[in-house]
Each structure stands twice: as structure tokens, then as C-alpha cells.
């Protein structure tokens, strides 16, 4: 995939409604062929961003360039390069074939070209057997396949997706995500999609933007934002279960000792000022429950090992979330077979290991950051 040119550029863009700023984007870009995911809490400006990109809403001020051209509401030439897919499968009350033809006929394509494209997208999305069916008789997964096929039939330059899989069951969602991923790679279509489901992001997204109060709070690779969120709010949004507050006690080589509560000491990477308050962000799946004699030696010298009591065991997809009391609360993700095999039940005492490398540190403003210099703009680092 070639992604060396910005296909979307927003500069100084602002949307204000009833005196309230809904969107305030100083600079935002998406390269040609790139898939950008958009997440954020309710009211963050996600849907407004899609409407701006879809030329459905006019900003108060700012510039929107689409493939180098100034894009404005009412520009039919550019609007025909864009297609949107919503959470609800919006289909005409006619056959699947007629739905696939609708946008092509609107664009006045020759009948032979329409037939060619309908066959191509129906095969690509595996809906050829549905072509003669009434569109409104389809299941949710089938209907959304038809909507996506209709979107790609017009061969768009920009695809906008507003939580298109939210109403589907897990098997239908997973199948459609896999298929859409393949189609996006084949066609090199630029795409922006809004989602609340963090599990969808690894399937599709090249990059991720987090909106907060209408402002892009963090933009980067999904794994960077998932494992190195810039704020505690972003950490909560991307599913970081453990956000712990501590105070730096001192340094030990390239590590810092951090006190949690009255007794517990954590080791973290980086050099911080003694007495500084910092936050420790740890994803639940990065923590290991140690059981058995041999597991004693699986921890490195600089890893953190604690004893804890299981307070709660909660099903979570294909795993369980286990809430521990280690003198501080700690949530661990454990595979189902390990829960049943080890009898990890409420009241049981266990040892847990928190690798130093799994801890992402957020210092208070003014703290000195060592090895993670550059993660937080404006924070200077020091060498241990």
C-alpha cells in the first residue's frame, strides 16, 4: 500500500453550535489508502467529523482539502467520490440487485458497466445468491453486506463508516470485519471509521485518533495509543483497567521506586524526581498470575511480584477479569481454561507478576521522564 500523500487535510477547522464548540481541529490528515479509526466518549465530536468529511455539514471556519482540492458542502463532483455507511442498514424497499444499481444509475453509468460492477461486488461480498431477494427481508449481517457492497460499487475515493457493525452479533461482525479488511487492501480506498468497539480497531485501522471535547487528544498507531495513552482519560477509553497513583521514593539504576499506599513498592522504567506523584497504567492482559513452584523463577529481577486475594471473578469475552486486593486494587485478565484449571475463585490467595516493561508511566506536569522521553511533548528527560 502506498501512503505518501495526504488525501484528507483539515486545517484550523472549527464547528460551533448554539455557542458551543463541537469540533476544533488545528491539523488533521489521512493519507491516500490509509484507514483511520476515530474513537472518543459520547459528545466528543466523532459524528460531526464524519459529516464534515462527507460534505454534509459546513464548518464555521477552517480548510478541508480532499485530494488537494478545497472541499465544500454542495460540491457534487467531490461528493460523488465519497460514500457513507451507517450503523443501521439503510436499504431501498426493493431487491438487493436494485439496491446495488441505485448509486450507479444516479451517476448515469452505462447499463453494461452497471451489470459488471454489480456482479463484481456481489461476488466480493458473497451476496450473489441474495440478488433477487427483497432487501428488507435480509438478516442484519446480510443487510450490512449489501450496504457495503453498494458503497464499493460506486468505486469511492473515500469511505466513511459510522459504527457499521455495532448492531451485529459476534460471528457476523467478525466475518464482515475480515472481509472489509481484505477489500480495503485490494481497492486502496481511503477510509475513516467511527467505533466504540476497541476490538474492531486492530482488524482495520492503520492509525487511530482519539477525540475529546472536539479536539484530537492523541493520534498514532493503535498499539501506541492502547499501550501508551497520553492521559488517564484516554487510558480508560482504550480499556486500561489498572490506573494506579503513586509517589516516587528514589532511583535504582535505570528504574524508579514508586510507593503505592503505605507499604507497596513498584519498580518502573525511567528516572523521576523523588516525591513526584505519578500514575502507573497497566493493561490487565499484561499481568500474570503465578502458581506452582516453577513459576517462582519466571519473574525477572526487576519485575514486580505481589501477593493478593481474589475479590471478584467476572466473565469477559473469551477470558475472565479477576479483581485482586494486593494492598491496592489490581485487575488481571486470565484465560477461561486457566480459571477453571487453577480454581481461581473468590477468596483464594495468589501471587501476581507485573513486568516492568508493561507499566506505562504518566508523570505530573513538570516531572522528569527518562526512557520515555518524547512520549509527552514538552517534558524533558534525564539520563539515569
N, C-alpha and C positions, 0 to 999 in steps of 0.2 A: 504494500500500500504506500502510495506517495502522498505525504502530507507536509509539503514545504511551502504552501501558500495559504494565507488566511482566506477562507471562504466567507466567514462571518466576522464582522468587526463592529463593535459598539464603542462609541467614544462620548464621554460626558453625557450619557443618556439618563434622563430623569422622567418619571411618571408620577404625577400628583393628582390625587382625587379627594375632593372635599377638604382641601387644605392639608391632607396627609400624604407624605412621600411614600409611594408604594414601591418604587424601583429607583435606585441611584447607583448607576454603573459608570465608573470613571473609564475603565478599559476592560474589554472582554472580547476574546476572539476564539474562533473554532476553525481549524484548518480543513482544507479540502479532503474529503474522505474520512474525517475523524468522527467518532461517536462520543458525544459529550453527555454525561448524566448530570441531572440537576436535582439536588435534594435540599431540604430545609423544613423547618417547622411550619405549621399552618400559618398563613398570612405573611410568609417570607417574601412573596413576590414571584413564585415559580410560574403560576398560570399567566400572570401578566407578562413575564418574559417571553413565554411561548406566543402570546398574542402579538407582541411586538415583532417577533421573528416571523410570524405568519402574516404580517401586514394587515392585522385585524384591529390594531389599536395604534393610535398616534401618540408618541411621547410629547411631553411638554417642551423638552429641549434635547439636544444631542444629535449625534450622527449614527446612522445604521447603514453600513455598506454590505451588500450581498454580492460576492464575487467581484468586488471592486466598484460596483455601481451603487449610487445613492438609492436606498430603498425607501419608498413612501407608500402609505396607505392609498389604494386606488391605482397603483401601478400594475395593470393587468398582465403585462409581459413578465414581470418578475413573479407575480402571484401565481402564475401558471407553472412556475418552476418549483413551487412549494406544495406539499401535501401534509395534512394533519390527521392523526389517528387518536381517538379519544378512548376513555375508559369504557363507555357504552358503545356497542357495535351499531353505529348509525347506518342502517341499510334501507334502500328503497323497497316499497311493498311490491316487489316483482321477483323474477327469477334471479338466481346467482349470476347467470350469464349477463343478464341485462344490467345488473349492478356493476359488473366488471367493465361493461361497454360504456357506461354513463359518462365518465370523465373524458373518454376518448372521443365520443360523439360531440361532446361540448367543445372539444378542441378541433372538431371538424376534420378528423383524420380519415383517410380513405377506408372503405369497408375492408379491403384486403389487409391493410395494416392493423385494423382493429381486431380482426379474426386472428391474425398472427400473434398479437400481444396477449389476447385472452387465453389462447392455448398455452403460451409460454408461462404466464403467471399461474395458471391453474395447475400446471404440472409442477412448477417450482414450489407451490404451497400445498400440493397434494389435495386439490379440491376438484379435480376433473370430474369425479363421479357426482359432484354436487351441482354441476352447472344447470341442470334442468329443475332443481328443487326450488320451491318458494324460499326466498331469503329469510323470511321471518319464521320459518319452521325449523331453523337450524339450532343446534346446541350453542352454548356460549363460546366454546372453543372453536367450533366450525365457523360461527359468525365472525369471530375476530380474525380467523384465517382469511376469510373473504374480504374483510375490510383491509387487511394488509396487502392482499393480492391486488385489490382495486387501487391502493395507493401506489404500488410499484408498477402497475400497468401504464400509468402516465409517464413513467421514467423521470421521476422528480430529481431535482438537484439537491433539494433539502427536504428531509423527512422530520416532522415534529411529532413526538409521541407524548401524550398526557396520560400517564398511568394506564396503558392499554391492557395490562394483564391483571389488574387489581381484582376483577370480579371472577377470574377463572380459578378452577380447582388446581391443586398442585401438579397432577400429571399433565393437564392441558397446558398449564403455564410453562412447565419445564420443556415440553415438546416444542412449543411455539417460540420460546426463547432460543433454543438451539437452532431452529430453522431460520429465525430472523438474523441471528448471528452470521450464519452461512451466507444468507442473501446479501447482507450489508457488505461482507467481504467481497463477494462476487461482483457487486454492482458499483462499489466505491462511492455510495451515496453518503453525503454528509448528514448526520442525524443528531438531534438534541432530544433527550427524553427525560421527562419528569417521573420520579418514582418515590414511593415511601418504603419500598421493599429493598433492603440492602442486599438481599440475595440475588437480585436481578443485575446489579452493577457489574460483578465480575464476568458475567456472560457477555455483556455488550460494550461496556464503556472503555474507551481509551483514556479519557480523563474525567474528572469529577469536579463540579463546582458546588460549594455549599453557600446557599443564600441565607442571610439573616437580616431581618428588617429591611429587605430590598437591596442589601449590599452584598457583593461576593466576599464572604468572610474567609474562604480558603479555596484555592484552585490547585489541582495537582493530580498525580496518578492515584487511582483508587487505593492501592496498598499504602501509599504515603499518608493519605488522609485517614484511613482506617486505623493505622498503627502509629501515626504521629500527628494526631489532630492538634490544631493550633490553639484551641480553647477547650475548657471543660464542657461548654455547651455543645460544641461540635463532637466531642468525645461521647457524650450521652446520645447524640443523634445517630452516630455510626455504631452504637452498640457496645461501647466500652463499659463493662459492668462495675469495674473497680476504679473509683476515683478517690484516692486517699490523700489526706492532708498531713504534712509532717514538718519538722524543723530540723535543719542541718546541725549536726553535732560536731562535725570535723571531717578531715580528709584521711584517706588511706590509699596512698599511691594515686592511681587514676580514678579511684572511687570516692564517693562521699558517703558518710554515715548519716542516716536520717532517723530521727526519733518519731515514732507514732505512739501517741498516748503516753503512758507513764513508764512502760517497760520495753516495748518492741523496737528493735533497731533494724532498719533496712539498709542494704548497700545499693547504691545507684551509680551509674556511669556519669562522669563529669565532675568538675570542681566548682563548688558553691561556697559562698561566704558562710562562716559559722553564724548560727542564729537565724539564717534566712528561712522563711516559710516557703515550701514548695509543694506542688501537687504531683502525686505518683499515679499515672494512668496505666492500667494493666488489663489487657483483654482476658476474659475468662478462659478461653481456649489455650492460652499460653502457660497456664499454671498446671502443674502435675501433682496428683495425689500419690504419695509414696506408700507402698505396702510391701511387706516381706523383707527379709534380711538383706537380699542382694540390692534392693533399691537404695539402700543407705549410700552406696557408692556411685549412684547415678548423678548426684549433685556435684558441681564443681566447687572449688574452694570459695569462689566469690559469689555463688548463688545463695539465695535466701531460703532457709528451711525453717518451718514453723510447725508447732502442734496446734491442732484446732478441733473443735467439736462441731459435728454436723447439726445444724439447726433446722434446715429445710431441704427437701429434695423435690424439684419441680421439673416435670417434663418440658422439653424444649426442642421440638422438631425430632431429629434423629438422635438427640442426646438428652442429658439431664443437666439442669443447673443445680449445683449444690452450694448452699449458703453455709458458710463456716463462721464460727466465733474463734478467732485466733488472738483474742485480746483486742482485736479490731475486726470489722466485718470483711469477709473475703468471699467472692463468688467464683466457682470453678465449673467449667464445662467438662462433663465426663460422658463417654460413650455408653449407650444403654447396656451393652454386654458387660462392661466393667462394673456398672452399678449393681446388676443382678449377681455377677460372679463374685464380687467382693463384699456383697451385703452392705453397701454404703447407705445405711439408714440413719434416721434422726437419732441423735444421742451418741453415735459412735465417734470415738476419738481417732484422728488420723494425722499423719504428717503431710505437709504440702511443700512443694518446691516452687519458688518464683525465680526464674532465671534473671540475672541482672540485665541481660540483653532484651528482655521482654518488657522492661519498665521504661515508659516514656515520661520524661520529666517536664513539667511546666513551672518555671520559676516565677515568682512575683516580679513585677516590673522593677528593673534595677539589679536583679540577681545576675551573677556572672555564670555564663554557660560555657563549658569546655568542649567536649567532644561533639556536642550537638550544635555548635556554632553555625549560624546560617538558617536554622530551622525557624527562628524567630527574628525577623528583620529588626535591626536596631539594637539587638542585645549583643554586647561584646563578650568574647570568650577569653579564658585564660588557660595557660598550659599548666598541667599538673606537674 
